[in-house]
Amino acid sequence: MIHGHIESMGPAAKFALEAKPGDRVEFLDQGSAFTPDHPHDWTLLVGDETALPAIAGICRALPKSARGIAIIEIPSAEDKQNFDAPADMDIKWVVREESAQSYEKPGELALKALAETTLPNSEVHAHTIGEAGLVTGARRHLIQERGIPKRNVDFAGYWRYGRVQTS
């Protein structure tokens, strides 16, 4: 029975199994935390499926005239979601189950897609979100390989592959 293993579950799974009618839940629109502190010409967003709500929120909050690229790795084509984004925001879906490329953990295909994407040669604000290896790998790639200043690359590691975080 699932309840017998509740000690080894993360906080979200524990909550889902133990929730009762009337329990309070709050949702945070992650896109509202996107606050670049420098002038930029375009936006780059890179994330996995856990970053999808944040990327959708950021795209929704961007000015209609914004330009950019969003690279989103998802498990299956059914995980694609429609969301409002500026007309010049290129949404690139990377679907793990459809990929001919090999990968060991979530985020690796998004990193490969980032490395293969031609980026505009102008001032960018990049935001990398999701699994820790994806986030740090994308940040390292953008700074070391693409020469983007550290100040222009924000990152948020939500989780680490193979580890349960309980606090």
N, C-alpha and C positions, 0 to 999 in steps of 0.2 A: 504494500500500500504506500502511496506517495507520502502520506503524513508521517510515516516512520522515518523518513529521510529529511525531514524539515530542517534539522540542525545544519545540514550541509548546503542548504539553499541560500541564495542571495536574498536581500531584503524585499525585492519586488515579488519574487515567487512566494516568499513567506506571507506577504501581505495578501496576495491574490488567493492563497489557500485559506487564510484565516479571516478574511473580510466578512463582515456581516452587514445586512441592510441597516442603513443609518450611519455607517462609518463615514467620516469626512475624508475627502480626497481633494487635493489642490493640483492644478496643472499650471506649469510655467511655459509660456511661449518662448522657447529658446532664442528665437529670432530677435527678441527685444533686447538681448544682451550684446548684439552686434553693433559695436560703436568704434569704427575706425577713428584714430586720432591724428591722421595725416591726410593731406590732399591726395587723391588718386584718380586715375582715368577709368579704371575698370576693376571688377571684383572677381576673385577666384575662390570657389568653394569646393572642398574635397572632403568626402565622408563616406561612411558605410550606412547600413540600414538604421543604425541607432542615431545617426545624424540627420536622417530624413526630416523629422519635425523641425529641427533647427534650420536646415537649409531652406525648407519651405517657408518658414517664418521670416528668414532673412530676405528671400526673394520677394515675398509679399511686402516687406517694408522698404525695399529699395525704390528709389525714384523711378518713374516710368521710363526715363531717359537713360537709365543705367545700362552699362554694357558688362558682359562677363561670361564666365564659364563655370558650370557646376558639374563636377564628376561625382556620381553617386553609385556606389557598389551595393547591389541588392542580391539576395539569394535566388529569386526566381522572377520571371517576367510579371507574375501576378502581384508582385510587391511594388510595381510602379504605381505612382500616384500622380494625379493631376493637381497642380497648384498654380496659383497666380505668380507670374514672374514677368519682368520687363521683356519686351519683344526681342531685345538684343542680348538676352541671357541664353546662352547655348547650354541646354541640359543634356549631359551625356550619361546615359544609363549603362552601367557595367553589370551584366547579369551573370552571376557565378555558374548557374546550371547550364547556361548556353555557351560558356567560354571553352574555346579549344586550348587556351593556355592553362598550364598547371599552376596550382596554388596550394599552400599548406594551411593557411588561415585566412579568415576574413580580412579584407583591406589590401591584400597583396595585389589583387587585380586592379584596384583603384590606383595604387602606386604605379603599376606598369602603365596604366592609361595616362596618368599625369606625365610620366617620363616621355610618352609618345605624342603628347599633345603639343601643337605649336601654340605658343602663347604670344599675345600682342607685345610689342616692344615699347611699352610705355608704363607709367607708374601704376602699380597694382596694390590692392589690399587683398591678401589671401587669408582665408580662415579654414583650418583643417580640423575635422571633428570626427570622433568615433573611437575605434580600437586604438590603443596606445601605440602599437607598432606602425599603424597607418599614419597616425598623427605626427609622430616624431620622424618617421621616414619621409613624409611629405615635406615637413618643415626643413629637414636636412637637405633634401633634394632642391627645394626652392632657393635656399640660402647658398649652398655650396656649388650646386651644378648650374643654377640659373642666375646667380648673382643678385638675388633680391635681398634688400636690406632686412635684417632681423625685425626691425620696427614694423615692417610691412606684412609680417606673417604672424597671425594669432593662431593659437591651437588649444584644443580642449580634448584630452583623453578621457572618454567616458568609462572605458573598461579595458581589461587586459585579457587577451586570449588565454584560456586555460586556468584562469584564477577567478575565485569568487571573492568579491570585496564586500565586507559586511559593515563597513562604517563610512 
